[in-house]
Amino acid sequence: MLVVLIPLSWWILVSPLIHEERLVGDRQFWITRPYEWKRLLAAKMLFIVAFLYSPLFLAQCLVVARVGFNPLSYLPGLLYDSFLITSLVILPLVALATVTRNFARMTLAILGVGVSILAMAGLTSIFPGTEIASPFLDSLTLFLVICGCIAVILLQYAARRTASSWVVLALTQGLVAALACAAPDQALMGRRYLAEQAPGVALATDNEAGGGAIVSVARGPHDVVINVPMRVSGIAPGSMMISEALRVTLEAPDGSHWTSFWQPIYDRFLADKLLPGERIARAAFTMPRSVYEKLKPMPLRARITLAFVRARQGETTTVSLPLDDFQVPGFGICTPQTGFFYKPYEIGGIVCRAALRQPSLTFVRVNWSYDDCHAPSQERRNIDGEAWVGSLNRTPSEFAIAPVWSNAIAFTNQEPGYHVNEPRHICPGTPATFTSYQAAGRMQAAFDISGLLLPELSRGQIRVMATP
C-alpha cells in the first residue's frame, strides 16, 4: 500500500505548495510583494528537495541496506531512479499545479490526463506493430515530457500565460501519442537489428507430423493469429538468442501479397530462449481477418523475418544450497523457502532479491528430489529443475519507488503431476548453478515456407491445424 500512498502524498504536498502563490486568475497577491519569480520558484524547488526527495532517498538507502546491499555501491542507480521519478511523476504534478487554481481543479486535470492516457493506449492497440520500440523511442518520449513540463513551469512563473501553457501541455501529450502510435519501418529496425542474416543461425519450418501452423482467433474480432513452428540451429557455443519481433510477407500465385508491420513477440520473460543445438520454437503473428479470408484458398509462399537479440554467456557460479540466506556474485541475495510440509530441512523453493533492478539474465539449474533428504545422496531420485531469471536491460535502475526487486525462481518440474499431492523438494547441500548472460548485439534472420495453406475457421472454433 505504501507504494500507492507515497505518490498520493506527493500530490497532496505539491498542490498546496504551488497554489499558495497561485499563478492562475486575477488574485495573485504575491506579485504586489517584492518577490522575484526566479527566487520564488527556487524556494519551492528547495522545499520539494527537502521534504520529498530527501526522505525518499534516505528511505531507499535504508531499504537497500536492510536487505543486505551496500547503498554506496548503488548510488548511481538511486540517483537515476530519482531522475525517473522526477521526469514521470514530480514534473508533471508541478506543471499541472501551475496551470490550475486549487486542489480540486488539479484533481480534475489529473483525471483528464489519466483518461487521455487510456485513450492513447486504446489508439496504440489499433495500429499494428506499435509496441515495437523504435531506436531511442523511450528516450525521446522522456525528453519530450521533461521539456514540455519545464516549459510550462517557466512560462507560468515568468509570464503567467495559462492559455499558452495549456497549449504546450496539449502539444506535448499529442507528440507523445504520435510517437506511441508510430510503427517503426524497415529502416529503423534495420538500424537496431542488423539487416543481414544472423551469422551461423539457420531457420527452417518444422514439417513433421503435428508441426504445422496453428491458426487461432485473436482477441480482436477482426484479426487472426498464425502460429508457425520453426527449427533453429547454428547458434554459436556460449551464446543464446531471444526473438523479440517479426515481420511476415505472404505471396499468392495470383500475384496478391500481404506484408505485416514489425510485430512484437509478447511476454518476453517467457519468450523462446534459444541455446546452442537444434531447437524448436514458434513464430506467431497477427493478420487482418479480411486478408486471411482472401488468401486462405491459395497455397502461399511465406517469408518470415525475425529480429533477435544475441546474448553472450558469462560467469557460472555454483552454490551448495544452505538453509539460510546466500549471495550469488553479480546476481543478488537468495533465501531458501523452508518449513513446507512440516519438514523444515527440505527446501520448497528459492526467492532472490536484487537492488534497484532485476539481475542480469541468468540461467539457474538445480535438482529436485523425490525422496527424503535424510536418505543418502547417492540413493535419492532426482530430476533437473531449470529457470530463467532477470533481464538483459542494464540501465542503472528501473522506475520504482521500492528499490528492491524480489521474486521467486519458477523452476520447472516442481510438480510431479496432478495425481501426486506432494511437490518435489530440494535437499540442503544440493548444488545450484547460476549462469549469467549479457547482451552482445541484435540481428535479423529469415526463412521461407512454400505451399502454406491457411485452413477454414468454422464458427465457434478456436484453433485448427494447417500443414505446408
C-alpha positions as a Python dict, from the first residue, in 0.01 Angstrom:
ca = {
    (1, 'M'): (0, 0, 0),
    (2, 'L'): (290, 237, 67),
    (3, 'V'): (393, 223, -299),
    (4, 'V'): (47, 365, -381),
    (5, 'L'): (17, 604, -87),
    (6, 'I'): (357, 768, -134),
    (7, 'P'): (273, 918, -479),
    (8, 'L'): (-60, 1032, -335),
    (9, 'S'): (127, 1211, -58),
    (10, 'W'): (342, 1383, -322),
    (11, 'W'): (26, 1500, -496),
    (12, 'I'): (-112, 1639, -170),
    (13, 'L'): (223, 1804, -96),
    (14, 'V'): (280, 1965, -438),
    (15, 'S'): (-70, 2108, -475),
    (16, 'P'): (-77, 2349, -176),
    (17, 'L'): (292, 2425, -224),
    (18, 'I'): (228, 2570, -570),
    (19, 'H'): (-124, 2701, -508),
    (20, 'E'): (-15, 2902, -201),
    (21, 'E'): (116, 3161, -451),
    (22, 'R'): (-120, 3076, -731),
    (23, 'L'): (-38, 3152, -1092),
    (24, 'V'): (-392, 3138, -1237),
    (25, 'G'): (-660, 3404, -1212),
    (26, 'D'): (-656, 3770, -1116),
    (27, 'R'): (-599, 3740, -738),
    (28, 'Q'): (-225, 3685, -728),
    (29, 'F'): (-131, 3875, -413),
    (30, 'W'): (234, 3774, -435),
    (31, 'I'): (302, 3994, -742),
    (32, 'T'): (241, 4303, -521),
    (33, 'R'): (525, 4193, -291),
    (34, 'P'): (896, 4231, -366),
    (35, 'Y'): (909, 3876, -498),
    (36, 'E'): (1120, 3772, -793),
    (37, 'W'): (968, 3479, -974),
    (38, 'K'): (1307, 3310, -1007),
    (39, 'R'): (1362, 3316, -630),
    (40, 'L'): (1005, 3208, -564),
    (41, 'L'): (1043, 2910, -799),
    (42, 'A'): (1382, 2824, -648),
    (43, 'A'): (1232, 2831, -298),
    (44, 'K'): (958, 2590, -395),
    (45, 'M'): (1208, 2356, -561),
    (46, 'L'): (1422, 2363, -246),
    (47, 'F'): (1112, 2276, -43),
    (48, 'I'): (1049, 1974, -269),
    (49, 'V'): (1413, 1865, -233),
    (50, 'A'): (1398, 1894, 146),
    (51, 'F'): (1061, 1735, 211),
    (52, 'L'): (1015, 1498, -83),
    (53, 'Y'): (1346, 1385, -228),
    (54, 'S'): (1545, 1371, 95),
    (55, 'P'): (1302, 1139, 280),
    (56, 'L'): (1263, 923, -31),
    (57, 'F'): (1639, 895, -85),
    (58, 'L'): (1707, 812, 280),
    (59, 'A'): (1427, 555, 287),
    (60, 'Q'): (1557, 387, -27),
    (61, 'C'): (1910, 375, 115),
    (62, 'L'): (1780, 219, 438),
    (63, 'V'): (1576, -41, 249),
    (64, 'V'): (1873, -132, 28),
    (65, 'A'): (2094, -168, 338),
    (66, 'R'): (1826, -362, 526),
    (67, 'V'): (1808, -635, 260),
    (68, 'G'): (2184, -682, 260),
    (69, 'F'): (2329, -445, -3),
    (70, 'N'): (2567, -153, 35),
    (71, 'P'): (2384, 169, -63),
    (72, 'L'): (2711, 339, -166),
    (73, 'S'): (2761, 75, -435),
    (74, 'Y'): (2420, 159, -579),
    (75, 'L'): (2441, 539, -556),
    (76, 'P'): (2428, 591, -939),
    (77, 'G'): (2118, 371, -955),
    (78, 'L'): (1950, 560, -670),
    (79, 'L'): (2018, 892, -844),
    (80, 'Y'): (1892, 756, -1176),
    (81, 'D'): (1572, 635, -1007),
    (82, 'S'): (1526, 984, -863),
    (83, 'F'): (1566, 1123, -1216),
    (84, 'L'): (1297, 887, -1349),
    (85, 'I'): (1061, 974, -1062),
    (86, 'T'): (1121, 1344, -1129),
    (87, 'S'): (1056, 1310, -1501),
    (88, 'L'): (747, 1089, -1484),
    (89, 'V'): (581, 1199, -1158),
    (90, 'I'): (709, 1517, -994),
    (91, 'L'): (749, 1742, -1300),
    (92, 'P'): (400, 1655, -1436),
    (93, 'L'): (248, 1721, -1091),
    (94, 'V'): (420, 2060, -1062),
    (95, 'A'): (325, 2153, -1418),
    (96, 'L'): (-42, 2068, -1359),
    (97, 'A'): (-38, 2263, -1031),
    (98, 'T'): (92, 2574, -1208),
    (99, 'V'): (-197, 2580, -1457),
    (100, 'T'): (-478, 2517, -1204),
    (101, 'R'): (-634, 2732, -932),
    (102, 'N'): (-664, 2485, -647),
    (103, 'F'): (-651, 2121, -541),
    (104, 'A'): (-995, 2041, -687),
    (105, 'R'): (-904, 2180, -1031),
    (106, 'M'): (-574, 1996, -1019),
    (107, 'T'): (-759, 1673, -938),
    (108, 'L'): (-979, 1718, -1243),
    (109, 'A'): (-672, 1787, -1455),
    (110, 'I'): (-504, 1467, -1333),
    (111, 'L'): (-819, 1271, -1410),
    (112, 'G'): (-820, 1421, -1758),
    (113, 'V'): (-459, 1318, -1812),
    (114, 'G'): (-546, 967, -1693),
    (115, 'V'): (-835, 943, -1938),
    (116, 'S'): (-615, 1067, -2222),
    (117, 'I'): (-351, 804, -2137),
    (118, 'L'): (-619, 533, -2151),
    (119, 'A'): (-734, 670, -2484),
    (120, 'M'): (-373, 666, -2605),
    (121, 'A'): (-345, 302, -2500),
    (122, 'G'): (-660, 227, -2698),
    (123, 'L'): (-516, 401, -3004),
    (124, 'T'): (-192, 205, -2988),
    (125, 'S'): (-389, -120, -2988),
    (126, 'I'): (-550, -17, -3319),
    (127, 'F'): (-223, 41, -3502),
    (128, 'P'): (-38, -285, -3575),
    (129, 'G'): (316, -320, -3457),
    (130, 'T'): (315, -12, -3234),
    (131, 'E'): (464, -195, -2939),
    (132, 'I'): (797, -242, -3115),
    (133, 'A'): (1031, 10, -2958),
    (134, 'S'): (1194, 222, -3225),
    (135, 'P'): (1555, 321, -3155),
    (136, 'F'): (1560, 593, -2888),
    (137, 'L'): (1178, 600, -2873),
    (138, 'D'): (1166, 573, -2493),
    (139, 'S'): (1440, 832, -2454),
    (140, 'L'): (1269, 1068, -2698),
    (141, 'T'): (936, 1033, -2516),
    (142, 'L'): (1103, 1105, -2183),
    (143, 'F'): (1280, 1405, -2335),
    (144, 'L'): (951, 1545, -2466),
    (145, 'V'): (780, 1506, -2127),
    (146, 'I'): (1068, 1678, -1947),
    (147, 'C'): (1087, 1967, -2195),
    (148, 'G'): (710, 2016, -2202),
    (149, 'C'): (675, 2025, -1823),
    (150, 'I'): (973, 2256, -1771),
    (151, 'A'): (845, 2490, -2044),
    (152, 'V'): (503, 2512, -1873),
    (153, 'I'): (655, 2577, -1530),
    (154, 'L'): (886, 2851, -1657),
    (155, 'L'): (613, 3006, -1872),
    (156, 'Q'): (373, 3025, -1578),
    (157, 'Y'): (620, 3171, -1328),
    (158, 'A'): (776, 3414, -1576),
    (159, 'A'): (466, 3538, -1760),
    (160, 'R'): (158, 3357, -1614),
    (161, 'R'): (30, 3271, -1964),
    (162, 'T'): (-214, 2998, -1862),
    (163, 'A'): (-371, 2952, -2205),
    (164, 'S'): (-31, 2918, -2372),
    (165, 'S'): (76, 2672, -2102),
    (166, 'W'): (-226, 2451, -2168),
    (167, 'V'): (-139, 2458, -2539),
    (168, 'V'): (216, 2342, -2457),
    (169, 'L'): (79, 2059, -2241),
    (170, 'A'): (-160, 1952, -2517),
    (171, 'L'): (115, 1959, -2780),
    (172, 'T'): (344, 1755, -2555),
    (173, 'Q'): (81, 1489, -2499),
    (174, 'G'): (-5, 1489, -2868),
    (175, 'L'): (357, 1433, -2967),
    (176, 'V'): (391, 1151, -2714),
    (177, 'A'): (73, 991, -2852),
    (178, 'A'): (202, 1026, -3209),
    (179, 'L'): (526, 854, -3113),
    (180, 'A'): (334, 576, -2939),
    (181, 'C'): (119, 518, -3249),
    (182, 'A'): (405, 537, -3499),
    (183, 'A'): (502, 188, -3612),
    (184, 'P'): (875, 160, -3689),
    (185, 'D'): (960, 90, -4051),
    (186, 'Q'): (1222, -136, -4203),
    (187, 'A'): (1488, 137, -4197),
    (188, 'L'): (1457, 196, -3824),
    (189, 'M'): (1451, -175, -3746),
    (190, 'G'): (1745, -226, -3977),
    (191, 'R'): (1948, 20, -3770),
    (192, 'R'): (1872, -150, -3443),
    (193, 'Y'): (1878, -508, -3572),
    (194, 'L'): (2143, -570, -3835),
    (195, 'A'): (1956, -640, -4158),
    (196, 'E'): (2187, -912, -4284),
    (197, 'Q'): (2134, -1276, -4194),
    (198, 'A'): (2241, -1361, -3841),
    (199, 'P'): (2583, -1527, -3874),
    (200, 'G'): (2561, -1904, -3844),
    (201, 'V'): (2194, -1909, -3742),
    (202, 'A'): (1968, -2126, -3960),
    (203, 'L'): (1588, -2116, -3950),
    (204, 'A'): (1355, -2364, -4116),
    (205, 'T'): (991, -2465, -4091),
    (206, 'D'): (905, -2780, -3896),
    (207, 'N'): (730, -3020, -4135),
    (208, 'E'): (698, -3315, -3901),
    (209, 'A'): (359, -3458, -3805),
    (210, 'G'): (170, -3216, -3587),
    (211, 'G'): (422, -2946, -3662),
    (212, 'G'): (212, -2736, -3899),
    (213, 'A'): (98, -2382, -3844),
    (214, 'I'): (-171, -2325, -3584),
    (215, 'V'): (-437, -2068, -3670),
    (216, 'S'): (-636, -1920, -3384),
    (217, 'V'): (-882, -1635, -3333),
    (218, 'A'): (-718, -1323, -3197),
    (219, 'R'): (-855, -1122, -2907),
    (220, 'G'): (-982, -863, -3152),
    (221, 'P'): (-1279, -961, -3369),
    (222, 'H'): (-1107, -854, -3693),
    (223, 'D'): (-778, -1044, -3660),
    (224, 'V'): (-645, -1397, -3656),
    (225, 'V'): (-317, -1530, -3517),
    (226, 'I'): (-91, -1758, -3722),
    (227, 'N'): (150, -1964, -3514),
    (228, 'V'): (423, -2126, -3723),
    (229, 'P'): (669, -2382, -3577),
    (230, 'M'): (1031, -2347, -3681),
    (231, 'R'): (1362, -2519, -3625),
    (232, 'V'): (1656, -2309, -3509),
    (233, 'S'): (2016, -2427, -3538),
    (234, 'G'): (2364, -2288, -3577),
    (235, 'I'): (2376, -2084, -3257),
    (236, 'A'): (2739, -2049, -3154),
    (237, 'P'): (2857, -2219, -2834),
    (238, 'G'): (2842, -1987, -2538),
    (239, 'S'): (2564, -1780, -2697),
    (240, 'M'): (2188, -1757, -2666),
    (241, 'M'): (1924, -1596, -2890),
    (242, 'I'): (1594, -1435, -2790),
    (243, 'S'): (1336, -1349, -3056),
    (244, 'E'): (1190, -1001, -2999),
    (245, 'A'): (992, -915, -3312),
    (246, 'L'): (894, -1049, -3652),
    (247, 'R'): (771, -941, -3992),
    (248, 'V'): (584, -1159, -4243),
    (249, 'T'): (528, -1143, -4618),
    (250, 'L'): (268, -1371, -4779),
    (251, 'E'): (254, -1414, -5159),
    (252, 'A'): (-22, -1591, -5353),
    (253, 'P'): (2, -1748, -5703),
    (254, 'D'): (-228, -1479, -5846),
    (255, 'G'): (21, -1207, -5750),
    (256, 'S'): (-160, -1076, -5442),
    (257, 'H'): (53, -1036, -5134),
    (258, 'W'): (45, -900, -4780),
    (259, 'T'): (331, -768, -4564),
    (260, 'S'): (285, -713, -4193),
    (261, 'F'): (426, -439, -3977),
    (262, 'W'): (700, -537, -3740),
    (263, 'Q'): (512, -712, -3461),
    (264, 'P'): (634, -767, -3105),
    (265, 'I'): (675, -1112, -2961),
    (266, 'Y'): (474, -1078, -2643),
    (267, 'D'): (569, -1194, -2295),
    (268, 'R'): (944, -1164, -2342),
    (269, 'F'): (1004, -1315, -1998),
    (270, 'L'): (859, -1642, -2130),
    (271, 'A'): (980, -1598, -2488),
    (272, 'D'): (1193, -1866, -2650),
    (273, 'K'): (1550, -1851, -2523),
    (274, 'L'): (1738, -2049, -2783),
    (275, 'L'): (2058, -2220, -2674),
    (276, 'P'): (2314, -2399, -2896),
    (277, 'G'): (2190, -2713, -3069),
    (278, 'E'): (1876, -2768, -3276),
    (279, 'R'): (1573, -2614, -3108),
    (280, 'I'): (1202, -2595, -3183),
    (281, 'A'): (1042, -2252, -3147),
    (282, 'R'): (731, -2076, -3276),
    (283, 'A'): (682, -1759, -3476),
    (284, 'A'): (339, -1608, -3406),
    (285, 'F'): (199, -1312, -3598),
    (286, 'T'): (-137, -1139, -3632),
    (287, 'M'): (-306, -1070, -3966),
    (288, 'P'): (-635, -897, -4052),
    (289, 'R'): (-931, -1129, -4087),
    (290, 'S'): (-1014, -979, -4428),
    (291, 'V'): (-668, -1061, -4563),
    (292, 'Y'): (-689, -1408, -4412),
    (293, 'E'): (-1021, -1476, -4584),
    (294, 'K'): (-879, -1359, -4917),
    (295, 'L'): (-560, -1567, -4903),
    (296, 'K'): (-677, -1888, -4733),
    (297, 'P'): (-794, -2072, -5051),
    (298, 'M'): (-450, -2047, -5214),
    (299, 'P'): (-113, -2210, -5142),
    (300, 'L'): (109, -1929, -5017),
    (301, 'R'): (474, -1854, -5015),
    (302, 'A'): (566, -1704, -4678),
    (303, 'R'): (881, -1526, -4574),
    (304, 'I'): (918, -1474, -4200),
    (305, 'T'): (1188, -1238, -4074),
    (306, 'L'): (1270, -1240, -3704),
    (307, 'A'): (1462, -983, -3503),
    (308, 'F'): (1684, -1143, -3241),
    (309, 'V'): (1888, -1018, -2952),
    (310, 'R'): (2202, -1223, -2901),
    (311, 'A'): (2338, -1281, -2552),
    (312, 'R'): (2684, -1399, -2456),
    (313, 'Q'): (2735, -1646, -2173),
    (314, 'G'): (2915, -1503, -1873),
    (315, 'E'): (3036, -1649, -1546),
    (316, 'T'): (2886, -1958, -1383),
    (317, 'T'): (2857, -1970, -1006),
    (318, 'T'): (2784, -2294, -821),
    (319, 'V'): (2635, -2278, -472),
    (320, 'S'): (2570, -2567, -232),
    (321, 'L'): (2227, -2462, -108),
    (322, 'P'): (2219, -2377, 264),
    (323, 'L'): (1910, -2331, 480),
    (324, 'D'): (1969, -1958, 525),
    (325, 'D'): (2050, -1662, 301),
    (326, 'F'): (2330, -1690, 48),
    (327, 'Q'): (2477, -1441, -200),
    (328, 'V'): (2543, -1502, -569),
    (329, 'P'): (2800, -1252, -707),
    (330, 'G'): (2654, -1035, -980),
    (331, 'F'): (2304, -1175, -920),
    (332, 'G'): (2171, -1097, -576),
    (333, 'I'): (2087, -1244, -238),
    (334, 'C'): (1868, -1554, -225),
    (335, 'T'): (1661, -1711, 54),
    (336, 'P'): (1565, -2081, 53),
    (337, 'Q'): (1199, -2136, 136),
    (338, 'T'): (1176, -2397, 413),
    (339, 'G'): (918, -2525, 658),
    (340, 'F'): (688, -2676, 396),
    (341, 'F'): (500, -2998, 467),
    (342, 'Y'): (622, -2992, 828),
    (343, 'K'): (975, -3074, 712),
    (344, 'P'): (1196, -2773, 789),
    (345, 'Y'): (1503, -2946, 647),
    (346, 'E'): (1352, -2952, 296),
    (347, 'I'): (1366, -2654, 57),
    (348, 'G'): (1044, -2587, -132),
    (349, 'G'): (1175, -2302, -348),
    (350, 'I'): (1416, -2010, -371),
    (351, 'V'): (1334, -1638, -352),
    (352, 'C'): (1601, -1394, -468),
    (353, 'R'): (1630, -1017, -441),
    (354, 'A'): (1838, -753, -615),
    (355, 'A'): (1877, -381, -566),
    (356, 'L'): (1710, -124, -794),
    (357, 'R'): (1667, -352, -1095),
    (358, 'Q'): (1633, -712, -1197),
    (359, 'P'): (1960, -904, -1208),
    (360, 'S'): (2128, -977, -1538),
    (361, 'L'): (1958, -1253, -1732),
    (362, 'T'): (2059, -1575, -1557),
    (363, 'F'): (2001, -1944, -1624),
    (364, 'V'): (1952, -2128, -1293),
    (365, 'R'): (1964, -2505, -1260),
    (366, 'V'): (1905, -2726, -957),
    (367, 'N'): (1799, -3084, -880),
    (368, 'W'): (1459, -3163, -734),
    (369, 'S'): (1439, -3472, -513),
    (370, 'Y'): (1162, -3730, -479),
    (371, 'D'): (1296, -3883, -158),
    (372, 'D'): (1353, -3775, 199),
    (373, 'C'): (1663, -3562, 246),
    (374, 'H'): (1781, -3789, 528),
    (375, 'A'): (1843, -4063, 273),
    (376, 'P'): (2199, -4093, 134),
    (377, 'S'): (2250, -3858, -161),
    (378, 'Q'): (2353, -4139, -396),
    (379, 'E'): (2022, -4318, -331),
    (380, 'R'): (1789, -4023, -393),
    (381, 'R'): (1587, -3998, -710),
    (382, 'N'): (1646, -3656, -870),
    (383, 'I'): (1518, -3458, -1165),
    (384, 'D'): (1651, -3133, -1314),
    (385, 'G'): (1480, -2803, -1244),
    (386, 'E'): (1561, -2503, -1466),
    (387, 'A'): (1460, -2137, -1473),
    (388, 'W'): (1544, -1809, -1647),
    (389, 'V'): (1560, -1507, -1417),
    (390, 'G'): (1637, -1141, -1479),
    (391, 'S'): (1669, -917, -1781),
    (392, 'L'): (1921, -812, -2046),
    (393, 'N'): (1833, -448, -1979),
    (394, 'R'): (2121, -299, -1782),
    (395, 'T'): (2002, 53, -1701),
    (396, 'P'): (2128, 179, -1361),
    (397, 'S'): (1777, 144, -1217),
    (398, 'E'): (1422, 56, -1311),
    (399, 'F'): (1146, 308, -1244),
    (400, 'A'): (1021, 217, -896),
    (401, 'I'): (959, 363, -555),
    (402, 'A'): (1053, 42, -374),
    (403, 'P'): (1426, -2, -450),
    (404, 'V'): (1439, -382, -421),
    (405, 'W'): (1343, -638, -685),
    (406, 'S'): (1228, -966, -534),
    (407, 'N'): (1068, -1272, -687),
    (408, 'A'): (1053, -1648, -652),
    (409, 'I'): (1251, -1852, -904),
    (410, 'A'): (1000, -2051, -1109),
    (411, 'F'): (1181, -2380, -1162),
    (412, 'T'): (1048, -2642, -1400),
    (413, 'N'): (947, -2991, -1282),
    (414, 'Q'): (849, -2892, -929),
    (415, 'E'): (506, -3053, -959),
    (416, 'P'): (520, -3429, -1027),
    (417, 'G'): (166, -3429, -1172),
    (418, 'Y'): (-197, -3386, -1081),
    (419, 'H'): (-216, -3735, -932),
    (420, 'V'): (60, -3657, -676),
    (421, 'N'): (-29, -3429, -387),
    (422, 'E'): (320, -3351, -256),
    (423, 'P'): (551, -3144, -479),
    (424, 'R'): (917, -3226, -516),
    (425, 'H'): (1172, -3056, -292),
    (426, 'I'): (1539, -2958, -280),
    (427, 'C'): (1769, -3103, -19),
    (428, 'P'): (2024, -2882, 162),
    (429, 'G'): (2368, -2913, 9),
    (430, 'T'): (2230, -2965, -341),
    (431, 'P'): (2444, -2770, -592),
    (432, 'A'): (2268, -2488, -777),
    (433, 'T'): (2433, -2324, -1078),
    (434, 'F'): (2378, -1962, -1183),
    (435, 'T'): (2497, -1879, -1537),
    (436, 'S'): (2472, -1514, -1638),
    (437, 'Y'): (2418, -1375, -1989),
    (438, 'Q'): (2490, -1028, -2128),
    (439, 'A'): (2353, -867, -2444),
    (440, 'A'): (2602, -891, -2730),
    (441, 'G'): (2412, -747, -3028),
    (442, 'R'): (2094, -753, -3233),
    (443, 'M'): (2038, -909, -3573),
    (444, 'Q'): (1781, -1045, -3816),
    (445, 'A'): (1724, -1391, -3962),
    (446, 'A'): (1462, -1514, -4210),
    (447, 'F'): (1321, -1835, -4353),
    (448, 'D'): (1075, -1924, -4631),
    (449, 'I'): (774, -2155, -4639),
    (450, 'S'): (636, -2284, -4969),
    (451, 'G'): (280, -2408, -5012),
    (452, 'L'): (144, -2279, -4684),
    (453, 'L'): (-234, -2340, -4668),
    (454, 'L'): (-448, -2140, -4430),
    (455, 'P'): (-739, -2358, -4310),
    (456, 'E'): (-1103, -2263, -4275),
    (457, 'L'): (-1209, -2140, -3933),
    (458, 'S'): (-1552, -2276, -3853),
    (459, 'R'): (-1800, -2096, -3630),
    (460, 'G'): (-1702, -2127, -3266),
    (461, 'Q'): (-1368, -2282, -3349),
    (462, 'I'): (-1070, -2159, -3151),
    (463, 'R'): (-776, -2325, -3329),
    (464, 'V'): (-715, -2563, -3614),
    (465, 'M'): (-406, -2717, -3769),
    (466, 'A'): (-257, -2617, -4104),
    (467, 'T'): (20, -2809, -4280),
    (468, 'P'): (251, -2680, -4553),
}
